[in-house]
Amino acid sequence: MLRDITLGQYYRTESVVHRLDPRVKLVATFVFIISLFVAGNLLGYVVAALFLALCIKLSNVPPKFIFRGMKTIFFLLMITMVFNLFLTPGVPLVSFWKFTITKEGLRMAVMMAIRLIFLITGSSIMTLTTTPNHLTDGLESLLNPLKKIRIPVHEISMMMSIALRFIPILMEETDKIMKAQMARGADFESGSLINRAKSLVPLLVPLFVSAFRRANDLAMAMEARCYRGGEGRTKMKPLIYKKIDVNAYIVLAVYFALIIVAGRFDLLKFIGM
């Protein structure tokens, strides 16, 4: 399960999406997330699905590798669907005991599930096709106007980049510790919920110790290299927009326009559902 987490990992290959400026991919991810909330009907999600499929195709990242990360959010997905399914008022479809499934609840549950899956998949494409260093540079460049109101843009970008970089490292460390504890007789899968929670203590303690040790080593390495934040720093490879980036912005604008148009046309009502 831990190896199924794809968020924060970088998939090294050659593709159109990999060559894009990191600022384009950050803006595209942000616009895509907004579009998932703008698209409130089936037609809007169809347009979003086609756009997402195009991005996956152009990224040359295997779809199995991308969708493998869906296993980690299965529990959250089920909770979201259940709450929307039973707690949304509307026209009753099925009733049993104290629970009632409504037409509006069923529709909301399906829409929220699709929205969550698309959100995780779109974010994963950005991290899989962009190195942490490029993410830091792109985020810092986009937030650069905030420096005028004394917001530490470089430090914020650096922290987010380090956090993303540490996700696969900590997952790998967790997997190693878990296997070591299982070799010593630890059982993480059987027993009641309380017993399984207690069995995580031998896993969490060394994981936190390892995380703090890594953080301390990173801080000492940055201090040894005289790191003092973003003040006065220059970049070896400054970000420059190319023709491919301009074309990507045009495609993104067309996609968002289609989402807005699709939001005004409810396909479910058109087909009588």
Phi, psi and omega per residue, in radians:
M1 nan -0.716 -3.111
L2 -1.144 -0.572 3.131
R3 -1.291 -0.177 -3.131
D4 -1.457 -0.121 3.138
I5 -1.342 1.996 -3.105
T6 -1.783 -0.276 -3.119
L7 -1.167 2.221 3.137
G8 1.701 -0.207 3.127
Q9 -1.551 2.720 3.110
Y10 -2.044 2.187 3.140
Y11 -1.745 1.930 -3.048
R12 -1.424 1.970 3.061
T13 -2.804 -3.137 3.136
E14 -1.909 2.182 3.138
S15 -2.807 2.973 3.100
V16 -1.140 -0.723 -3.112
V17 -1.172 -0.641 3.105
H18 -1.112 -0.574 -3.099
R19 -1.403 -0.204 -3.114
L20 -1.178 2.646 3.051
D21 -1.094 2.406 -3.128
P22 -1.029 -0.492 3.106
R23 -1.151 -0.635 3.110
V24 -1.118 -0.756 -3.110
K25 -1.218 -0.615 3.084
L26 -1.162 -0.799 3.114
V27 -1.122 -0.720 -3.141
A28 -1.098 -0.721 3.108
T29 -1.123 -0.744 3.133
F30 -1.112 -0.770 3.136
V31 -1.154 -0.678 3.134
F32 -1.118 -0.715 3.111
I33 -1.119 -0.741 3.105
I34 -1.091 -0.705 -3.103
S35 -1.114 -0.503 3.122
L36 -1.164 -0.483 3.100
F37 -1.556 -0.449 3.075
V38 -1.290 -0.683 -3.134
A39 -1.334 1.691 -3.088
G40 -1.764 0.255 -3.141
N41 -2.468 3.100 -3.054
L42 -1.124 -0.725 -3.111
L43 -1.091 -0.683 3.114
G44 -1.095 -0.689 3.127
Y45 -1.266 -0.484 3.050
V46 -1.154 -0.754 3.092
V47 -1.099 -0.750 3.113
A48 -1.107 -0.671 3.135
A49 -1.154 -0.705 3.109
L50 -1.139 -0.714 3.112
F51 -1.138 -0.729 3.127
L52 -1.140 -0.709 3.109
A53 -1.113 -0.655 3.100
L54 -1.127 -0.741 3.125
C55 -1.118 -0.723 3.119
I56 -1.121 -0.723 3.130
K57 -1.107 -0.761 -3.107
L58 -1.297 -0.349 -3.101
S59 -1.400 -0.295 -3.103
N60 1.054 0.349 3.040
V61 -1.600 2.261 -3.132
P62 -0.992 2.256 3.138
P63 -0.978 -0.596 3.120
K64 -1.073 -0.652 3.132
F65 -1.184 -0.655 -3.129
I66 -1.230 -0.874 -3.063
F67 -1.343 -0.120 3.056
R68 -1.098 -0.493 3.125
G69 -1.228 -0.222 3.125
M70 -1.174 -0.411 -3.139
K71 -1.096 -0.553 -3.069
T72 -1.313 -0.347 -3.124
I73 -1.883 0.215 -3.090
F74 -1.048 -0.762 -3.122
F75 -1.113 -0.778 3.101
L76 -1.112 -0.658 3.130
L77 -1.116 -0.740 -3.137
M78 -1.161 -0.716 3.115
I79 -1.082 -0.767 3.136
T80 -1.063 -0.765 -3.128
M81 -1.169 -0.732 -3.108
V82 -1.129 -0.783 -3.128
F83 -1.105 -0.762 3.125
N84 -1.227 -0.560 -3.091
L85 -1.202 -0.721 -3.026
F86 -1.772 -0.289 -3.045
L87 -1.887 0.101 3.129
T88 -1.699 2.075 3.133
P89 -1.254 2.721 3.121
G90 2.792 -2.696 -3.117
V91 -1.367 2.083 -3.099
P92 -1.132 2.413 3.035
L93 -1.939 -0.851 -3.139
V94 -2.389 2.376 3.102
S95 -2.269 2.339 3.053
F96 -2.656 2.324 -3.074
W97 0.937 -2.098 -3.135
K98 -1.779 0.149 -3.072
F99 -1.910 2.525 3.124
T100 -2.387 2.220 3.068
I101 -1.700 2.133 -3.110
T102 -1.807 2.842 3.107
K103 -1.094 -0.740 3.129
E104 -1.194 -0.631 3.123
G105 -1.166 -0.710 3.101
L106 -1.096 -0.767 3.134
R107 -1.140 -0.748 -3.139
M108 -1.131 -0.686 3.139
A109 -1.101 -0.773 3.135
V110 -1.141 -0.769 -3.132
M111 -1.112 -0.736 -3.140
M112 -1.169 -0.640 3.106
A113 -1.136 -0.796 3.109
I114 -1.089 -0.733 -3.134
R115 -1.081 -0.744 -3.119
L116 -1.196 -0.722 3.115
I117 -1.112 -0.786 3.125
F118 -1.122 -0.675 -3.115
L119 -1.107 -0.837 3.138
I120 -1.137 -0.724 -3.126
T121 -1.141 -0.764 3.119
G122 -1.108 -0.717 3.109
S123 -1.163 -0.640 3.139
S124 -1.143 -0.659 3.120
I125 -1.071 -0.687 3.129
M126 -1.103 -0.826 -3.101
T127 -1.280 -0.554 3.140
L128 -1.243 -0.414 -3.083
T129 -1.895 0.091 -3.091
T130 -2.364 2.255 3.108
T131 -1.259 2.704 3.113
P132 -0.994 -0.637 3.123
N133 -1.136 -0.727 3.105
H134 -1.185 -0.630 3.076
L135 -1.081 -0.728 3.118
T136 -1.087 -0.828 -3.133
D137 -1.107 -0.744 -3.130
G138 -1.160 -0.758 -3.138
L139 -1.151 -0.711 3.122
E140 -1.118 -0.688 3.132
S141 -1.159 -0.710 -3.141
L142 -1.193 -0.612 -3.111
L143 -1.602 0.089 -3.070
N144 -0.971 -0.642 3.117
P145 -1.059 -0.392 -3.129
L146 -1.240 -0.224 3.101
K147 -1.115 -0.441 -3.124
K148 -1.162 -0.392 3.094
I149 -1.867 0.445 3.006
R150 1.105 0.599 3.021
I151 -1.589 2.217 -3.112
P152 -1.241 1.391 -3.037
V153 -1.090 -0.804 -3.090
H154 -1.079 -0.749 -3.113
E155 -1.155 -0.686 3.113
I156 -1.129 -0.768 3.126
S157 -1.107 -0.710 3.129
M158 -1.112 -0.736 3.140
M159 -1.116 -0.742 3.127
M160 -1.144 -0.673 3.116
S161 -1.146 -0.751 3.119
I162 -1.128 -0.690 3.127
A163 -1.084 -0.776 3.111
L164 -1.121 -0.680 -3.125
R165 -1.181 -0.545 -3.075
F166 -1.392 -0.292 -3.119
I167 -1.028 -0.983 3.128
P168 -1.157 -0.542 3.128
I169 -1.133 -0.813 3.140
L170 -1.200 -0.592 3.088
M171 -1.136 -0.714 3.095
E172 -1.151 -0.698 3.098
E173 -1.123 -0.710 3.111
T174 -1.091 -0.731 3.135
D175 -1.094 -0.728 3.129
K176 -1.141 -0.770 3.140
I177 -1.131 -0.710 3.140
M178 -1.090 -0.764 3.121
K179 -1.149 -0.650 3.112
A180 -1.152 -0.699 3.123
Q181 -1.226 -0.633 3.099
M182 -1.167 -0.590 3.080
A183 -1.168 -0.395 3.118
R184 -1.639 0.104 3.063
G185 1.804 0.065 3.133
A186 -1.233 2.537 -3.134
D187 -2.177 2.007 -3.085
F188 -1.817 -0.044 -2.981
E189 -2.045 -0.444 -3.091
S190 -1.772 2.925 3.125
G191 1.664 3.105 3.124
S192 -1.261 3.017 -3.125
L193 -1.098 -0.673 3.137
I194 -1.173 -0.743 3.128
N195 -1.143 -0.654 3.107
R196 -1.198 -0.586 3.081
A197 -1.186 -0.698 3.113
K198 -1.146 -0.590 -3.123
S199 -1.194 -0.257 3.137
L200 -1.385 -0.245 -3.127
V201 -1.031 -0.822 3.093
P202 -1.110 -0.261 3.113
L203 -1.579 -0.733 -3.045
L204 -1.271 -0.662 -3.091
V205 -1.068 -0.959 3.105
P206 -1.135 -0.483 3.113
L207 -1.162 -0.777 3.110
F208 -1.134 -0.704 3.109
V209 -1.070 -0.766 3.123
S210 -1.141 -0.689 -3.140
A211 -1.137 -0.760 3.119
F212 -1.164 -0.617 3.115
R213 -1.153 -0.757 3.108
R214 -1.112 -0.720 3.121
A215 -1.105 -0.700 3.118
N216 -1.161 -0.716 3.108
D217 -1.120 -0.697 3.121
L218 -1.138 -0.736 3.123
A219 -1.100 -0.738 3.126
M220 -1.154 -0.667 3.115
A221 -1.149 -0.716 3.120
M222 -1.182 -0.667 3.119
E223 -1.208 -0.640 3.117
A224 -1.153 -0.437 3.106
R225 -1.672 0.281 3.049
C226 1.060 0.655 3.097
Y227 -1.263 2.180 -3.124
R228 -2.257 0.493 -3.138
G229 1.585 -2.892 -3.030
G230 -1.556 -0.069 -3.084
E231 -1.177 2.092 3.073
G232 1.364 0.104 -3.124
R233 -1.427 2.527 3.058
T234 -2.028 2.885 -3.099
K235 -2.000 2.403 3.120
M236 -1.191 -0.675 3.131
K237 -2.212 1.522 -3.135
P238 -1.137 2.601 -3.128
L239 -1.330 2.239 3.133
I240 -2.320 2.235 3.119
Y241 -1.203 2.426 3.086
K242 -2.024 3.134 -3.112
K243 -1.097 -0.659 -3.137
I244 -1.113 -0.557 3.126
D245 -1.260 -0.690 3.095
V246 -1.100 -0.752 3.106
N247 -1.092 -0.647 3.122
A248 -1.133 -0.686 3.090
Y249 -1.109 -0.670 3.124
I250 -1.124 -0.793 3.105
V251 -1.070 -0.698 3.133
L252 -1.127 -0.712 3.126
A253 -1.147 -0.713 3.107
V254 -1.106 -0.730 3.124
Y255 -1.073 -0.796 -3.103
F256 -1.172 -0.609 3.081
A257 -1.128 -0.699 3.104
L258 -1.136 -0.633 3.112
I259 -1.129 -0.731 3.130
I260 -1.130 -0.747 3.115
V261 -1.130 -0.735 -3.132
A262 -1.149 -0.506 3.128
G263 -1.172 -0.326 3.129
R264 -1.612 -0.027 -3.095
F265 -2.206 1.848 -3.100
D266 -1.541 1.838 -3.102
L267 -1.176 -0.538 3.136
L268 -1.122 -0.719 3.106
K269 -1.209 -0.573 -3.120
F270 -1.143 -0.661 -3.127
I271 -1.604 0.052 3.013
G272 1.563 0.285 3.135
M273 -1.567 nan nan
